[in-house]
Amino acid sequence: MTDTVTDRFLRYVVIDTQSDPKSATQPSTEKQKTLGRILVEELLTIGLSDAHMDEHGYVYATIPSNVDKPVPVICFCSHMDTAPDFTGTNVKPQLIRSYAGGDIQLSGDPQQIIRVADHPALRDQIGNDIITTDGTTLLGADDKAGLAEIMTAAQFLIDSPSIKHGAIKLLFTVDEEIGRGVDKVDLEKLGAQFAYTMDGETAGHIEDETFSADGVEIGIQGVAIHPGFAKGKMENAIKIAGAIIDRLPKHVAPETTSGKEGFVHPTGVTGSMEKATISLIVRDFDDEGLAAKEAMIEAIVKDVMPDYPGSSYTFEVKQQYRNMKIVLDRHPEIVDNAVEAIRRAGMAPVRGSIRGGTDGSRLSFMGLPCPNIFAGGHAFHSPLEWISRQDMEKAVQTIVELAKVWEERS
């Protein structure tokens, strides 16, 4: 096979791999395995004889070392699922050759327009080939761009024995978009010392810092009674939940924060007159900020509840992931080598932070330090998602250069 990264990407995005947070299975949707089986077949075809998919849907493979000296075993990782936020069924990718600039109206839904004013990164793409959706689905560049880039780099390394490198592991995960991406990864079988997720956005960027993340669930037990006899007795759990949500500070929300500012974000409210549940996510770049926000939420609950003396509440905090920088700072060579690879691939490296998390966040704390390298996509989780062919090619080149840097510096 001599597939380009674009060939692979266009082949992968039309396969529906949306994950489902309501499912209790692993993977959460069986259709993710459809792409996994295709990837295994392609890996075997290019010569990675150990490529396989396990019962949980994870795909593992090894590019063998072609040098005699010891080189740390590195891993490149991306996820197969797409986000539940917007449909990934019946994706119709659109290729705009030699983008001339200006807003892009999407053919399947003319109301969907990728505006340069909202997507200033388009200004850096003049003359490049842009891939979008038709406006009725998401594209799936998050993270099928990463898949295509790793697969293309793997084929290039296999076909170029003159490029010296150590053993390289490949890991393709499921359910990353619903926070379960590495729940059942077998790190002993993987056998890597360090890893990189190809799951970032703008070309040239590497991210070694993520949010720390918790989930908060507030349970409200109200007082239910027939509304005809409710005066002085009923305490409606839905209204209690509404009062709590109404008091959340507006300046600590996703829509009002940026940069290193954390936030509190209600993601769901369910209930009846008798019982209600509020689900929130809490984000900050350090644990102290996370704890402070959770204390603030509970203080609001405690301030509301005295108005409802017959009612009660529960308050549960669940850890989701932690800032990978805590781990990566102990291994500076991981990011330093990636910065050098990006430079060798012809870009000015930019180190940054993710206002979110990746599989790398959890892998880092599981013992596999793992920063995040750009994959080139933009406007993830929406029908306005787009990516350029040239940026995917830069990501492929970065992977190849990174393999070389690790070999040279070992």
N, C-alpha and C positions, 0 to 999 in steps of 0.2 A: 504494500500500500504506500502511496505517496500523497496521502491526504494532507492538505494544508490545515492550519488551525481553523480557518473559516469553514472549510468543508466539514470538519468534525463538529464545530459549534452549531452549524445549521442542521446537522443530522440529530444532535442531541436535544435541541430546544423543542422540537416537535413532539418529543416523548413526554407525556404528562407524568410528572413525578411529584405532584403537590403532596406535602405532608399534612397530617390531620391531628391537631392537638387534642381532639376529643377521643381519639382511639387509644386503647391501652396496649395495642400490639407493638412489636418491634420487628421490622419497621412499622410505622403507623399506617402506611398504605402499601399494599402488595405491589402496586404499579411501580414503586421505586426500584424493585428488583428487575423490572423489565430493562431499564437502562443499565443496571448492574451487570446483567447477563451479556448485554451488547459490549460493554467495556471489557469484560473478561475475554470475550471472543477476540476483540481487537488486540488486547494485550498479548494473548497467545499467538496471534498471527504475526505480530512484530518481533516475537522471540522471547517473551518473558514467560518461561515455562512453568513458573510457580503461581501464575495468576489464578485467583479463584475468588468466589463469593461465598461467605459463610452463611449460616442459618439466620443471622440477624440482618443480612443484606449488605454487610461491609465487603468491599473489594480490596484485596491485598495483592501486591506484586513486588518483584525485586528486579532492579537493573543491576546485574553483577558488577563488582569491581573489575577494572582492567589494569590494575597496578599491583605491584608486589608489596609496597610499603603500607603500613597501617594508616587508614584514613577514617575519621569518625563517620559512622553510618547516619546519613541524613534522610529525612522523609519529606515528600511533598504531598499535601493533603487538600482535598476539596470535597464539597458535599453535592450529592445527587439530587436532593429534594429542592423544590421551590416553595415559596412562602404561601401560607393560607390566606394572606391578606387580599389577594386578587387572583382570579382564576388563571390556571395554567393549562386549561383544556383547549385543544384545537389552536395551538399557537401558529400564527402565519407570519414568519419573519419577513421583513422587507429590507432589501439592500439598496442603499442610495450610493451610487458610485460617484466619486469625485465631488463630494459635498461642496456646494458653492457658497454656503453661508445662508443665514436667515432662518426663520422659524420653519418647523417641519410639521405639516398637517398630516395626520395619520388616516389612511384610506378607509379603514373599516369603521371608523367613528370620527367624522369630521370635527366633532366637538373636542377631540383630543389633539392638542397642539403642543409640540415640544418647543417652547419659546426660548430664544437665546437669552432673554432677560432673566428667565428662571433657571437656565442651564448655561451659565457663562463658559463652562468648559467646552462648549461647542465652538467657541471662537478659536480654540487651538486645533480644530479638526478640519479646517479648510483644505480641500483637496483630498481628504481621506475618504475611505469607504465606510459609511455608517450603516449599522444594522439596527432596525427598530421593530416594534410589533406593528400590527395593523390598527392598534388602539382598542381592541376588544379583549386582550389578555395581557398578562405580563410577558416579558421576553424569556426570562430564565437565565440571563447572564449571571445572576446570583444563584448558583455558582457554576453553571455549565460552561462559562468562560474559563474558569479554573480547571475544570475537567479537560476541556479541549486543549488548553495550554500545556498541562502536564502530559497528556497523551502525546501531543505533537513533539514536545521536548524529549520524551522517552524514545520515540521512534528515531529522532535525530541522533541521540546518543548511541543507540544500538547500531545505526547505520554509519556512524563516524568513529571507528575504533581508534583513530589518531587522537581523539579528545580523551585525555586521561582523567579518570574520576574514580572515587571509591564506590562502595556499594550504596545504592540509592533505593529507598523503599517508597512505594506508592500506596496511599490509603485514600479510598473514596468512601465517604460516610453517608448515612441516611439521617433524616429527622433533625438536621442542624437548625432548621428554621423554627422548630418548636422546642428548642433547648435540650434535646436528647441526643445530639449528634455523636457523642462519644460514650454513651451509657454502657455499651457492651463491647467497646474496642478491646482487643487482646494485645496489650502493649508488649507482652513477652514474646508473642508470636511475631509482632511487627519488627521488633529487634532494632529499633533506631535509637540514637542518642539525642538527636535534635530534630526539629521539624519546622516546616514553614507551611502555613495555609496560604493558598492562592485564592484570596477571597476579598481583596480590597478594591478600591475604586480607581482613582486617577493614576495614570502611568507615572512611574518614578517614585511612588509613595511606598514607604514601609512603616507599619504601625507596630510599636512595641508596648503600647499601653491601651487598655480597654477600661470601660466602666467596671466597677464592682457592682454586683446585682443581687437583689433579694426580691422575693415576692411576699406580699402581705395579704392575708385574708382575714376579714372582719366578719364575724357572725353576729347577727342581731336576733335576739329572742324577744318578740313583742308580746302584747296582750291582746288576744283575739276575742271578739265577742260580736254578736249580731248587731249590725249597725243601727237597728231600730232601738236598741237598748244600750247604746255605746257611751252615752254622755258620762263623763267623769271616770270611765272605766277603760275604754279602748286605748291601746298604745300601738299604733300602726307601724310595724317594722319597716315597711317601705318608706314611710315618712322619716323615720329615724335615720335610715341609710341616706336619704336625700339631704337631711340636715348635716350629716357628717361630710358628705361630698361637697356641699355648698361652702363649707368652711375651709376646704383645702386652699392654701394660698395660691393665687393666680401667677405669682412671679416664680414659683417653683414647679413649673409644668414644662413638658416637652416643647410646647408651642411658644414659650417665652424665654427659653434658655439656649445657650450655645457654648462652644468651646469647652472649658473645663467645669462648667456649671452642671450640677446634677439636677435630678427632678423627681417628682412624685406623680404617678400617672395611673388613674383608675382605668382598668381594662375591662371590667365587667360588673354588672349589678343584676342579681337575680333575687326573687323572693315573692312573698305573699304578705298578707296582713300579719300573720303569726311569726314568720321567719324571713330573714333577708341576709344576703351575703354580698359583701363588697370585695372585689379582687383588685389589687393594685400592684404595680411594679415600682421599685425604688432603685434609683441609679445614682452613683457618685464615683469619683475616681479614687477615693480612699475610704477605708472602713469607718473612720470617725465621722465623715460626712454622711455615710449610710446610716449609722446608728443614730445620728442627730435627727435625720429625717424620719426615721421610724419612731423615735420618741415624740416628735412633733405630731405625727399622725395619731398616736395613742393618746396624746394630751388633748387633741381635738375630740376624740371619742369620749374621753372622760369628762370633757366640758359639756358635751351634748347630753349624756345619759341622765344627769340629775333631773332634767325636764321630763323624764319618763321613768318614774320611781319603780314601776312594776316590771320593767324590762331589764335585760342583762345583755352582756356581749362577751365574745371571745376574740382574742387577738393573736394570730399566728404568723410568725415570720419564717420563711423558708429560704435558705441560701440557694442561689442559682449559679453564680460564678464570681470570680474575683479578678482584680486587675493583674494581668499577666506580667506587668513591669516588675512586680515584687520578685518574680522568679528570673526574668530575663536579665535583670541587673547583675545577677550572680554569674552570668555567662555572656559577657559583652561581645565575645567573638562571634556569636550567632548573628547579631544585628550588624556588627562591623563587616562581616563577610558579605552579607546581603547588600549593604550600602555599596561596597566595592563592585559587586556584580551588576547592580543597577547602573553604576558609573560606566563600567565596561560596555554595557549595552547601549550606551550613548545618551543617557539621561542624567539630569541633575537630581541626585537622591534627596528625598524629602522625608524626614522622620516625623511621625505624627501620632495622634491618639484617635481611637475609635469611640464615637458616642454610641456604643453598643458592645457586642461581644462576638467571638467566633469560636469554632471548635478549639482553636489554639488557646483560648482563655482557660478552658478546663483541662486540656491536655498538659498545659504548663504545670498545673498544680497536681496532676496525676504522675508527674515525673518526666514528662517529655516537653522541655522548653520549646515554645512554638510561637514566634511572631507572625505577622500577617503581611503578605506582599500583595501589591496591586494585581487585579485581574483585568481592569480596564473598563468595567461597567459603570453606568450612572443611572440614577433615579430608580434604584432597586425597589421591588415590591409594588410596582405601579405599571399602568399601561403606557407610561411615558418612558419606560426603560430603554436605554440605547447603549451601544458599544461600537468602537471602530475596529476594523480589521488590523490597522497598523498598531493599535495599542495591544491587541492580543499577540501580535507578532513580537512586540517588545517584551511582553511577559514571557514568551517562549525563550527568547534570547537571554533574558535574565536568569531563568532556570538553568539553562546550559552554562552560562558564565558562573553561576553560583556553584555548580558541580565542579567546575575547573578551579575556582578559588579555594574550595575546601581541600582539593588534592594538592594544590601548590603550597598551601600554608601548613600542611601536615608534616 
